[in-house]
Amino acid sequence: MDKFLITGATGNVGLSTMRYLLEQKDADFEVVGAVRDVEAARKMEGLEQAQLVNFEFDEPSTHAEALNGVTKLLLIRPNQVSDVSKHIFPFLNEVEKSGVKHIVFVSIVGAERNRVFANHRIETHLKKMGIPHTIVRPSLYMQNLVTLHGQEIRKNSHLYIPAGAGMVNYIDARDVARVVVELLTKPGHEGKEYEITGQEPMDFYKIAALFTTELGREIKYARPLTIKFIRQKMLEKKQMPFIVTLSLLYGAARNGKMGHTSSVFKELTGSEPRQLVDFIHENRKVWKK
């Protein structure tokens, strides 16, 4: 019987993956969530009865117990971890010595082309390892509009994003988790790379219009220069490696490299991914004044 270890089990993709796996009745696998704080994680919906293990990438003493008996690993890099050579590679060295037979890595769109991305370095490292792996590259998460831009939408009634007139194709993190579950539970995905997008690319003027309609007040799309965006995120105490990555992603959108649509989600799940308009409606209370 397979045993799955889910890193980042309290994050957007990891938590949804845990929930989907735990919902499967008569499952022929065991699932363990790797978390920084087991007691806090147990208070999250869906994890009350889950099997959890204390784990931190930068605490080698937690690695052996977390990997005990694991055959498949979901690897998700925490946003705050930028020095992957120091904090991720030592763990992957332990993974190579363990019984893990397959690694699914949640990377980011464009990571294969941009060496600045920490995920690029992880992808390169995985290809040098002796364990079969699968790489998932999601486009921007819809959840970013809550976690990264929620306050500015609610308080300032604008989207402060340096993407120009470029297009993006948001994907719901829950849909990324659905893909991950397919990759963990079904054979034949080893050595493959999948890019996951939403159904419809749109620019931020249209996205702002969706917010305007849903919230009943005008939400404008501000188009700051990248340097102004970086300064603003620094004032918000975001970590610089994360700010740089986000700026590069919005720059890619501005340059016309984020407006495509992938059919991978439907091919793997048999259904269409969630639509942004529905996500905004579902979470409208977040942005209400």
Backbone as numpy.savetxt, mean C-alpha at the origin, in Angstrom:
# Nx Ny Nz CAx CAy CAz Cx Cy Cz
0.31 -27.87 5.37 -0.54 -26.67 5.37 0.34 -25.43 5.37
-0.02 -24.46 4.54 0.74 -23.21 4.46 0.50 -22.35 5.70
1.53 -21.58 6.03 1.42 -20.59 7.09 1.86 -19.26 6.53
0.95 -18.27 6.55 1.23 -16.95 5.99 1.65 -16.00 7.11
2.70 -15.24 6.86 3.08 -14.15 7.76 2.78 -12.84 7.04
1.96 -12.00 7.65 1.55 -10.74 7.05 2.26 -9.60 7.79
3.26 -8.99 7.17 3.90 -7.83 7.79 3.01 -6.60 7.53
3.16 -5.59 8.38 2.29 -4.42 8.24 0.84 -4.76 8.44
0.56 -5.67 9.37 -0.80 -6.21 9.51 -1.82 -5.22 10.06
-1.38 -4.05 10.51 -2.32 -3.03 10.96 -2.42 -1.87 9.98
-1.71 -1.95 8.85 -1.75 -0.90 7.84 -2.89 -1.13 6.85
-2.99 -0.25 5.88 -4.11 -0.32 4.93 -4.20 -1.67 4.23
-3.15 -2.07 3.54 -3.18 -3.31 2.77 -3.07 -4.52 3.69
-2.16 -4.46 4.67 -1.97 -5.59 5.55 -3.21 -5.94 6.35
-3.88 -4.92 6.89 -5.08 -5.16 7.70 -6.20 -5.76 6.84
-6.40 -5.22 5.65 -7.44 -5.76 4.77 -7.11 -7.19 4.35
-5.82 -7.46 4.12 -5.41 -8.82 3.78 -5.73 -9.78 4.92
-5.40 -9.38 6.15 -5.71 -10.20 7.32 -7.21 -10.49 7.39
-8.02 -9.46 7.20 -9.46 -9.63 7.31 -9.99 -10.59 6.24
-9.54 -10.41 5.00 -10.00 -11.29 3.92 -9.60 -12.74 4.18
-8.37 -12.94 4.63 -7.91 -14.31 4.89 -8.66 -14.96 6.04
-8.89 -14.18 7.09 -9.57 -14.72 8.27 -11.05 -14.99 8.02
-11.61 -14.32 7.00 -13.02 -14.53 6.66 -13.25 -15.83 5.91
-12.20 -16.41 5.36 -12.34 -17.62 4.56 -12.60 -18.81 5.46
-13.75 -19.42 5.29 -14.13 -20.57 6.10 -13.49 -21.84 5.53
-13.19 -22.77 6.42 -12.56 -24.04 6.03 -11.26 -23.82 5.29
-10.53 -22.77 5.67 -9.25 -22.46 5.02 -8.21 -23.52 5.36
-7.40 -23.87 4.37 -6.35 -24.86 4.61 -5.00 -24.16 4.80
-5.03 -23.04 5.49 -3.81 -22.31 5.79 -3.94 -21.66 7.16
-2.82 -21.26 7.70 -2.75 -20.53 8.96 -2.23 -19.14 8.65
-2.77 -18.12 9.31 -2.35 -16.74 9.04 -1.94 -16.06 10.33
-0.78 -15.38 10.28 -0.24 -14.69 11.44 0.04 -13.24 11.05
-0.39 -12.31 11.88 -0.13 -10.90 11.64 1.09 -10.45 12.43
2.04 -9.84 11.74 3.23 -9.30 12.38 2.98 -7.84 12.72
3.02 -7.50 14.01 2.65 -6.16 14.45 3.66 -5.65 15.48
3.72 -4.34 15.62 4.62 -3.72 16.59 4.07 -3.82 18.01
2.74 -3.80 18.13 2.10 -3.79 19.44 0.89 -4.73 19.40
1.06 -5.92 19.94 0.00 -6.93 19.88 -1.26 -6.46 20.60
-1.10 -5.87 21.76 -2.25 -5.42 22.55 -3.07 -4.37 21.80
-2.39 -3.42 21.18 -3.09 -2.38 20.41 -3.76 -2.98 19.18
-3.09 -3.92 18.53 -3.63 -4.52 17.31 -4.92 -5.28 17.60
-5.02 -5.89 18.78 -6.21 -6.67 19.12 -7.46 -5.81 19.25
-7.28 -4.51 19.36 -8.42 -3.61 19.47 -8.98 -3.21 18.10
-8.30 -3.64 17.03 -8.74 -3.29 15.68 -9.78 -4.29 15.18
-10.76 -3.77 14.48 -11.84 -4.63 13.98 -11.28 -5.72 13.07
-11.63 -6.95 13.38 -11.19 -8.08 12.57 -9.97 -8.79 13.12
-9.28 -8.16 14.06 -8.07 -8.77 14.61 -8.25 -9.25 16.05
-9.47 -9.15 16.57 -9.71 -9.48 17.98 -9.27 -10.91 18.33
-9.52 -11.84 17.41 -9.20 -13.24 17.66 -8.06 -13.74 16.76
-7.40 -12.84 16.07 -6.36 -13.24 15.12 -5.09 -13.69 15.84
-4.32 -14.49 15.15 -3.01 -14.89 15.67 -2.02 -13.78 15.33
-1.42 -13.18 16.35 -0.53 -12.05 16.15 0.81 -12.33 16.81
1.87 -11.73 16.25 3.20 -11.89 16.81 3.89 -10.53 16.81
4.62 -10.26 17.89 5.37 -9.01 17.97 6.50 -9.03 16.96
6.60 -7.95 16.17 7.61 -7.91 15.10 7.97 -6.48 14.76
9.28 -6.27 14.57 9.78 -5.00 14.04 10.96 -5.30 13.13
10.97 -4.68 11.96 12.07 -4.91 11.03 13.42 -4.60 11.66
13.47 -3.53 12.46 14.76 -3.11 13.02 15.05 -3.72 14.39
14.30 -4.77 14.74 14.57 -5.51 15.97 14.79 -6.98 15.62
16.03 -7.36 15.31 16.33 -8.74 14.89 15.86 -9.80 15.87
15.73 -9.43 17.14 15.30 -10.41 18.14 13.87 -10.87 17.93
13.10 -10.14 17.13 11.70 -10.52 16.87 11.55 -11.37 15.61
12.61 -11.52 14.83 12.49 -12.16 13.52 12.24 -13.67 13.60
13.00 -14.37 14.44 12.92 -15.83 14.47 11.53 -16.32 14.85
10.95 -15.73 15.90 9.61 -16.16 16.33 8.58 -15.86 15.25
8.70 -14.70 14.61 7.73 -14.33 13.57 7.80 -15.30 12.39
8.99 -15.78 12.05 9.19 -16.64 10.88 9.00 -18.12 11.18
8.76 -18.47 12.42 8.66 -19.87 12.80 7.53 -20.59 12.04
7.88 -21.53 11.20 6.91 -22.33 10.46 6.29 -21.65 9.26
6.71 -20.42 8.95 6.10 -19.66 7.85 6.53 -20.21 6.49
5.57 -20.37 5.59 5.87 -20.84 4.23 5.67 -19.74 3.18
4.82 -18.75 3.49 4.60 -17.65 2.55 4.60 -16.32 3.31
5.25 -15.33 2.73 5.44 -14.04 3.40 4.85 -12.91 2.56
4.04 -12.07 3.20 3.62 -10.81 2.58 4.54 -9.72 3.13
5.31 -9.11 2.27 6.28 -8.10 2.66 5.75 -6.72 2.29
5.58 -5.86 3.30 5.15 -4.48 3.09 6.13 -3.58 3.83
6.77 -2.68 3.10 7.74 -1.78 3.72 7.01 -0.65 4.43
7.29 -0.42 5.71 6.69 0.73 6.41 7.16 2.03 5.76
6.26 3.01 5.68 6.60 4.28 5.04 7.80 4.95 5.67
7.96 4.77 6.99 9.03 5.47 7.68 10.39 4.81 7.48
10.42 3.64 6.88 11.68 2.93 6.66 12.22 3.27 5.28
13.30 4.05 5.23 13.90 4.41 3.95 15.23 3.71 3.72
15.98 3.44 4.81 17.26 2.75 4.70 17.01 1.26 4.71
16.64 0.72 3.54 16.26 -0.69 3.47 17.45 -1.61 3.65
18.65 -1.15 3.31 19.83 -1.97 3.53 20.02 -2.27 5.00
19.67 -1.32 5.83 19.84 -1.46 7.28 18.66 -2.15 7.94
17.44 -1.86 7.47 16.27 -2.30 8.20 15.46 -3.42 7.53
15.60 -3.60 6.23 14.82 -4.64 5.54 15.69 -5.83 5.12
16.86 -5.55 4.56 17.71 -6.64 4.05 18.13 -7.64 5.12
18.48 -7.20 6.35 18.81 -8.20 7.38 17.66 -9.17 7.65
16.43 -8.65 7.64 15.27 -9.52 7.82 15.16 -10.49 6.66
15.36 -10.01 5.43 15.28 -10.89 4.26 16.38 -11.94 4.29
17.52 -11.61 4.88 18.57 -12.62 5.04 18.09 -13.75 5.95
17.33 -13.38 7.00 16.76 -14.39 7.89 15.68 -15.19 7.17
14.94 -14.53 6.31 13.90 -15.21 5.53 14.53 -16.30 4.67
15.68 -15.99 4.07 16.36 -16.98 3.21 16.77 -18.23 3.98
17.05 -18.06 5.25 17.48 -19.19 6.07 16.29 -19.97 6.63
15.09 -19.42 6.47 13.89 -20.04 7.03 13.25 -20.97 6.01
12.02 -21.38 6.33 11.31 -22.28 5.42 10.37 -21.57 4.47
10.52 -20.26 4.31 9.65 -19.50 3.40 9.89 -19.92 1.97
8.81 -20.22 1.26 8.89 -20.70 -0.12 8.39 -19.69 -1.16
7.75 -18.62 -0.68 7.20 -17.63 -1.63 7.04 -16.30 -0.90
7.50 -15.22 -1.54 7.37 -13.87 -0.99 6.50 -13.04 -1.93
5.48 -12.41 -1.40 4.69 -11.43 -2.15 5.06 -10.06 -1.61
5.55 -9.20 -2.48 6.00 -7.88 -2.06 5.08 -6.81 -2.63
4.52 -5.98 -1.76 3.71 -4.85 -2.19 4.63 -3.66 -2.39
4.92 -3.34 -3.63 5.81 -2.25 -3.99 4.99 -1.00 -4.30
5.37 -0.27 -5.32 4.66 0.96 -5.67 4.79 1.18 -7.18
3.81 1.80 -7.77 3.83 2.03 -9.21 5.10 2.80 -9.60
5.76 2.33 -10.63 6.95 3.00 -11.14 8.25 2.65 -10.44
8.20 1.80 -9.41 9.40 1.49 -8.63 10.45 0.78 -9.47
10.02 0.02 -10.47 10.98 -0.71 -11.29 11.84 0.22 -12.13
11.38 1.47 -12.35 12.08 2.40 -13.22 12.85 3.47 -12.46
12.59 3.63 -11.17 13.15 4.76 -10.43 14.00 4.28 -9.26
15.30 4.46 -9.38 16.22 3.98 -8.35 16.14 4.78 -7.05
15.50 5.93 -7.09 15.36 6.74 -5.88 14.42 6.05 -4.89
13.45 5.30 -5.39 12.47 4.65 -4.53 13.13 3.54 -3.70
12.85 3.55 -2.40 13.33 2.47 -1.55 12.81 1.12 -2.03
11.58 1.11 -2.55 11.01 -0.14 -3.04 11.77 -0.69 -4.25
12.41 0.18 -5.02 13.23 -0.27 -6.14 14.37 -1.14 -5.62
14.98 -0.71 -4.53 16.10 -1.46 -3.97 15.64 -2.80 -3.40
14.44 -2.82 -2.84 13.91 -4.09 -2.34 13.61 -5.03 -3.51
13.01 -4.51 -4.56 12.73 -5.34 -5.74 14.02 -5.95 -6.28
15.07 -5.14 -6.38 16.36 -5.63 -6.89 16.91 -6.72 -5.98
16.78 -6.52 -4.68 17.28 -7.50 -3.71 16.51 -8.82 -3.82
15.20 -8.73 -3.97 14.39 -9.94 -4.08 14.82 -10.79 -5.28
15.17 -10.12 -6.37 15.56 -10.85 -7.58 16.89 -11.56 -7.44
17.65 -11.19 -6.41 18.93 -11.86 -6.15 18.79 -13.00 -5.15
17.64 -13.09 -4.52 17.41 -14.12 -3.52 17.03 -15.44 -4.17
17.13 -16.49 -3.39 16.82 -17.81 -3.93 15.40 -18.25 -3.66
14.54 -17.32 -3.26 13.14 -17.65 -2.96 12.23 -17.06 -4.04
11.32 -17.84 -4.60 10.37 -17.30 -5.58 9.59 -16.12 -4.99
9.35 -15.12 -5.82 8.65 -13.94 -5.34 7.67 -13.44 -6.38
6.73 -12.62 -5.92 5.77 -11.93 -6.79 5.75 -10.47 -6.36
5.78 -9.56 -7.33 5.78 -8.13 -7.02 4.45 -7.51 -7.46
3.83 -6.78 -6.55 2.59 -6.05 -6.83 2.91 -4.56 -6.78
2.57 -3.85 -7.84 2.83 -2.40 -7.88 1.49 -1.66 -8.01
0.90 -1.26 -6.87 -0.36 -0.51 -6.92 -0.12 0.93 -7.35
-1.13 1.52 -7.95 -1.11 2.96 -8.19 -1.42 3.66 -6.87
-1.65 4.95 -6.88 -1.90 5.68 -5.64 -3.14 5.15 -4.93
-3.06 5.05 -3.61 -4.18 4.55 -2.82 -5.24 5.63 -2.62
-6.50 5.25 -2.74 -7.59 6.15 -2.40 -7.47 6.61 -0.94
-6.98 5.74 -0.09 -6.85 6.07 1.33 -5.93 7.27 1.57
-5.04 7.59 0.61 -4.19 8.78 0.75 -5.02 10.05 0.88
-6.19 10.04 0.27 -7.06 11.22 0.33 -7.63 11.42 1.73
-7.54 10.38 2.55 -7.93 10.47 3.96 -6.72 10.77 4.83
-5.68 9.95 4.69 -4.53 10.04 5.60 -3.60 11.21 5.30
-3.36 11.47 4.01 -2.41 12.52 3.62 -3.08 13.85 3.33
-4.29 13.81 2.79 -4.93 15.05 2.33 -6.25 15.34 3.02
-6.61 14.51 3.99 -7.90 14.68 4.66 -8.05 16.01 5.35
-7.02 16.43 6.07 -7.11 17.68 6.82 -7.23 18.90 5.91
-6.47 18.91 4.82 -6.52 20.08 3.94 -7.86 20.17 3.22
-8.46 19.02 2.92 -9.79 19.03 2.29 -10.83 19.52 3.28
-10.75 19.03 4.51 -11.74 19.39 5.53 -11.61 20.85 5.96
-10.38 21.29 6.25 -10.18 22.62 6.81 -10.05 23.71 5.74
-9.35 23.40 4.65 -9.05 24.42 3.64 -9.85 24.28 2.36
-10.63 23.21 2.26 -11.48 22.98 1.08 -10.69 22.99 -0.22
-9.50 22.37 -0.18 -8.74 22.23 -1.41 -7.87 20.98 -1.38
-7.48 20.56 -2.57 -6.50 19.50 -2.76 -5.17 20.17 -3.08
-4.20 20.00 -2.20 -2.91 20.67 -2.35 -1.90 19.64 -2.86
-1.89 19.47 -4.19 -1.13 18.39 -4.82 -0.42 18.92 -6.07
0.89 18.68 -6.20 1.66 19.22 -7.32 1.65 18.31 -8.55
0.45 18.01 -9.05 0.34 17.08 -10.18 -0.05 17.77 -11.49
-0.14 19.09 -11.49 -0.50 19.79 -12.71 -1.83 19.31 -13.26
-1.86 19.15 -14.58 -3.08 18.64 -15.23 -2.98 17.15 -15.50
-2.02 16.49 -14.84 -1.81 15.07 -15.06 -2.92 14.20 -14.51
-2.99 12.99 -15.03 -4.03 12.04 -14.65 -3.47 11.03 -13.64
-4.35 10.57 -12.76 -4.03 9.48 -11.84 -5.16 8.47 -11.90
-4.88 7.25 -11.43 -5.90 6.20 -11.44 -5.89 5.51 -10.08
-6.56 6.13 -9.12 -6.53 5.66 -7.74 -7.06 4.23 -7.60
-6.43 3.47 -6.68 -6.89 2.12 -6.34 -7.18 2.07 -4.85
-8.23 1.38 -4.47 -8.54 1.20 -3.05 -7.58 0.16 -2.47
-7.00 0.44 -1.32 -6.07 -0.50 -0.68 -6.75 -1.84 -0.40
-8.05 -1.83 -0.20 -8.77 -3.09 0.02 -8.75 -3.96 -1.23
-8.74 -3.32 -2.40 -8.66 -4.08 -3.64 -7.25 -4.64 -3.85
-6.25 -3.89 -3.43 -4.88 -4.42 -3.48 -4.80 -5.66 -2.59
-5.44 -5.60 -1.43 -5.45 -6.75 -0.53 -6.13 -7.96 -1.17
-7.18 -7.72 -1.93 -7.85 -8.83 -2.62 -6.91 -9.51 -3.59
-6.10 -8.73 -4.28 -5.12 -9.30 -5.20 -4.08 -10.09 -4.41
-3.62 -9.53 -3.31 -2.62 -10.21 -2.48 -3.14 -11.57 -2.02
-4.40 -11.63 -1.62 -4.98 -12.90 -1.18 -4.95 -13.93 -2.31
-5.25 -13.50 -3.52 -5.17 -14.40 -4.68 -3.76 -14.92 -4.86
-2.78 -14.05 -4.72 -1.39 -14.43 -4.93 -0.89 -15.38 -3.86
-1.39 -15.21 -2.63 -0.96 -16.07 -1.54 -1.64 -17.44 -1.56
-2.87 -17.47 -2.00 -3.67 -18.70 -1.89 -3.75 -19.51 -3.17
-3.39 -18.92 -4.30 -3.47 -19.63 -5.58 -2.07 -19.80 -6.18
-1.80 -20.93 -6.81 -0.46 -21.17 -7.39 -0.28 -20.46 -8.72
0.96 -20.40 -9.19 1.26 -19.92 -10.53 1.66 -18.47 -10.65
1.87 -17.79 -9.54 2.20 -16.36 -9.60 3.68 -16.08 -9.32
4.43 -17.12 -9.04 5.85 -16.94 -8.74 6.58 -16.35 -9.93
7.45 -15.36 -9.66 8.24 -14.74 -10.72 7.51 -13.70 -11.54
6.27 -13.38 -11.16 5.48 -12.43 -11.94 5.40 -11.08 -11.25
5.10 -10.04 -12.05 4.97 -8.68 -11.56 3.64 -8.12 -12.06
2.86 -7.54 -11.15 1.53 -7.06 -11.48 1.37 -5.59 -11.10
0.89 -4.79 -12.03 0.54 -3.41 -11.72 -0.98 -3.33 -11.56
-1.41 -2.71 -10.46 -2.84 -2.65 -10.13 -3.29 -1.20 -10.12
-4.32 -0.90 -10.91 -4.89 0.45 -10.94 -6.40 0.37 -10.74
-7.01 1.54 -10.62 -8.45 1.62 -10.56 -9.06 1.52 -11.95
-10.36 1.84 -12.03 -11.10 1.70 -13.29 -10.91 2.87 -14.23
-10.73 4.08 -13.66 -10.82 5.28 -14.50 -9.76 6.31 -14.13
-8.86 6.65 -15.06 -7.93 7.75 -14.78 -8.65 9.08 -14.84
-8.25 10.00 -13.98 -8.84 11.34 -13.98 -7.84 12.33 -13.42
-8.02 13.60 -13.81 -7.13 14.62 -13.25 -7.71 15.13 -11.93
-6.92 15.96 -11.23 -7.36 16.39 -9.91 -8.44 17.46 -9.96
-8.65 18.07 -11.13 -9.79 18.96 -11.28 -11.09 18.14 -11.17
-11.10 16.99 -11.84 -12.28 16.12 -11.78 -12.45 15.54 -10.38
-11.34 15.16 -9.77 -11.41 14.61 -8.41 -11.97 15.65 -7.45
-11.50 16.91 -7.58 -12.03 17.99 -6.75 -13.52 18.18 -6.98
-13.96 18.02 -8.23 -15.39 18.14 -8.55 -16.20 17.03 -7.89
-15.64 15.83 -7.81 -16.32 14.73 -7.11 -16.52 15.08 -5.64
-15.48 15.65 -5.03 -15.59 16.07 -3.63 -16.63 17.17 -3.48
-16.63 18.13 -4.41 -17.59 19.24 -4.35 -19.02 18.72 -4.36
-19.30 17.79 -5.25 -20.64 17.22 -5.36 -21.02 16.47 -4.09
-20.12 15.67 -3.58 -20.42 14.84 -2.42 -20.55 15.65 -1.14
-19.68 16.65 -0.96 -19.65 17.39 0.30 -20.58 18.60 0.31
-21.06 19.01 -0.86 -21.99 20.14 -0.91 -21.33 21.48 -0.70
-20.02 21.56 -0.88 -19.30 22.82 -0.83 -18.15 22.72 -1.83
-17.67 23.86 -2.30 -16.65 23.83 -3.34 -15.30 23.36 -2.78
-14.76 22.36 -3.42 -13.41 21.89 -3.14 -12.56 22.22 -4.36
-11.54 23.02 -4.16 -10.70 23.45 -5.28 -9.45 22.59 -5.38
-8.92 22.55 -6.58 -7.65 21.87 -6.80 -6.55 22.92 -6.86
-5.71 22.96 -5.82 -4.54 23.84 -5.83 -3.40 23.12 -6.53
-2.61 23.86 -7.30 -1.49 23.26 -8.04 -0.18 23.90 -7.59
0.28 23.56 -6.38 1.51 24.19 -5.89 2.72 23.70 -6.66
3.77 24.49 -6.65 5.05 24.00 -7.12 5.52 22.88 -6.21
6.29 21.98 -6.74 6.75 20.85 -5.94 7.48 21.30 -4.69
8.29 22.35 -4.79 9.05 22.82 -3.64 8.12 23.32 -2.54
7.00 23.96 -2.93 6.04 24.42 -1.93 5.33 23.23 -1.28
5.06 22.22 -2.06 4.43 21.01 -1.53 5.36 20.34 -0.51
6.64 20.27 -0.85 7.61 19.66 0.06 7.68 20.44 1.37
7.72 21.76 1.27 7.76 22.58 2.47 6.53 22.37 3.34
5.37 22.27 2.71 4.14 22.07 3.46 4.16 20.73 4.20
4.62 19.69 3.53 4.66 18.37 4.17 5.70 18.33 5.28
6.76 19.11 5.13 7.75 19.21 6.21 7.13 19.88 7.43
6.32 20.90 7.20 5.62 21.56 8.31 4.66 20.60 9.00
4.15 19.63 8.23 3.25 18.62 8.80 4.01 17.48 9.46
5.34 17.61 9.51 6.21 16.64 10.20 6.28 15.29 9.50
6.03 15.28 8.18 6.21 14.05 7.42 7.71 13.82 7.23
8.12 12.56 7.17 9.53 12.25 7.01 9.98 12.51 5.57
11.21 13.03 5.44 11.69 13.48 4.13 11.69 12.39 3.06
12.17 11.16 3.34 12.13 10.14 2.28 10.73 9.90 1.75
9.74 9.95 2.64 8.36 9.76 2.22 7.88 10.95 1.39
8.26 12.16 1.80 7.87 13.36 1.05 8.45 13.31 -0.36
9.71 12.91 -0.46 10.38 12.83 -1.77 9.67 11.81 -2.66
9.36 10.65 -2.10 8.67 9.61 -2.87 7.33 10.11 -3.37
6.57 10.75 -2.49 5.26 11.27 -2.86 5.40 12.34 -3.94
6.40 13.20 -3.82 6.64 14.25 -4.81 6.97 13.65 -6.17
7.76 12.58 -6.16 8.11 11.91 -7.42 6.87 11.28 -8.07
6.01 10.71 -7.25 4.79 10.11 -7.80 3.88 11.16 -8.41
3.71 12.29 -7.71 2.89 13.35 -8.27 3.57 13.98 -9.48
4.90 14.01 -9.48 5.62 14.49 -10.65 5.40 13.58 -11.84
5.36 12.27 -11.60 5.08 11.32 -12.68 3.68 11.55 -13.25
2.73 11.85 -12.36 1.38 12.16 -12.83 1.40 13.43 -13.68
2.11 14.43 -13.21 2.20 15.70 -13.93 2.80 15.50 -15.33
3.70 14.53 -15.45 4.36 14.26 -16.72 3.66 13.20 -17.57
2.44 12.85 -17.19 1.63 11.95 -18.01 1.95 10.48 -17.89
2.54 10.06 -16.77 2.96 8.66 -16.63 2.10 7.86 -15.66
0.99 8.46 -15.19 0.16 7.76 -14.20 -1.29 7.61 -14.67
-1.54 7.88 -15.93 -2.92 7.91 -16.39 -3.40 6.67 -17.10
-2.68 5.58 -17.01 -3.10 4.37 -17.71 -4.00 3.51 -16.82
-4.60 2.50 -17.44 -5.48 1.59 -16.73 -5.00 0.16 -16.94
-4.88 -0.57 -15.84 -4.48 -1.97 -15.91 -5.71 -2.85 -15.73
-5.75 -3.98 -16.43 -6.87 -4.92 -16.30 -6.54 -6.07 -15.35
-5.40 -5.97 -14.67 -4.93 -7.07 -13.83 -5.92 -7.42 -12.72
-6.49 -6.41 -12.08 -7.41 -6.69 -10.98 -8.56 -7.58 -11.44
-9.18 -7.23 -12.55 -10.31 -8.03 -13.03 -9.86 -9.42 -13.46
-8.68 -9.50 -14.08 -8.17 -10.80 -14.51 -7.94 -11.74 -13.33
-7.49 -11.18 -12.21 -7.17 -12.01 -11.05 -8.37 -12.28 -10.15
-9.31 -11.35 -10.09 -10.44 -11.49 -9.15 -11.78 -11.75 -9.81
-11.87 -11.43 -11.11 -13.14 -11.62 -11.81 -14.13 -10.48 -11.64
-13.72 -9.41 -10.97 -14.62 -8.27 -10.76 -13.87 -6.97 -11.01
-14.60 -5.86 -11.01 -13.99 -4.56 -11.23 -13.54 -3.97 -9.89
-12.48 -3.18 -9.90 -12.06 -2.51 -8.65 -13.06 -1.43 -8.26
-13.00 -1.03 -7.01 -13.88 0.02 -6.51 -13.64 1.33 -7.26
-14.69 2.15 -7.33 -14.59 3.44 -7.99 -14.35 4.55 -6.96
-13.62 5.57 -7.38 -13.28 6.66 -6.48 -14.52 7.38 -5.97
-15.51 7.58 -6.81 -16.72 8.29 -6.40 -17.40 7.56 -5.23
-17.37 6.23 -5.25 -17.97 5.45 -4.17 -17.13 5.54 -2.90
-15.82 5.58 -3.05 -14.94 5.71 -1.89 -15.17 7.05 -1.20
-15.30 8.10 -1.98 -15.55 9.43 -1.40 -16.88 9.45 -0.67
-17.89 8.83 -1.25 -19.21 8.77 -0.60 -19.12 7.98 0.72
-18.42 6.87 0.68 -18.30 6.01 1.85 -17.61 6.72 3.02
-16.65 7.59 2.70 -15.84 8.23 3.73 -16.13 9.72 3.89
-17.29 10.17 3.44 -17.59 11.59 3.37 -17.49 12.28 4.73
-17.76 11.56 5.81 -17.70 12.16 7.15 -16.30 12.66 7.49
-15.29 12.04 6.89 -13.90 12.43 7.16 -13.64 13.86 6.74
-14.29 14.29 5.64 -14.00 15.61 5.07 -15.08 16.65 5.39
-16.10 16.26 6.14 -17.14 17.20 6.52 -16.60 18.21 7.54
-16.96 19.47 7.40 -16.55 20.47 8.37 -17.42 20.38 9.61
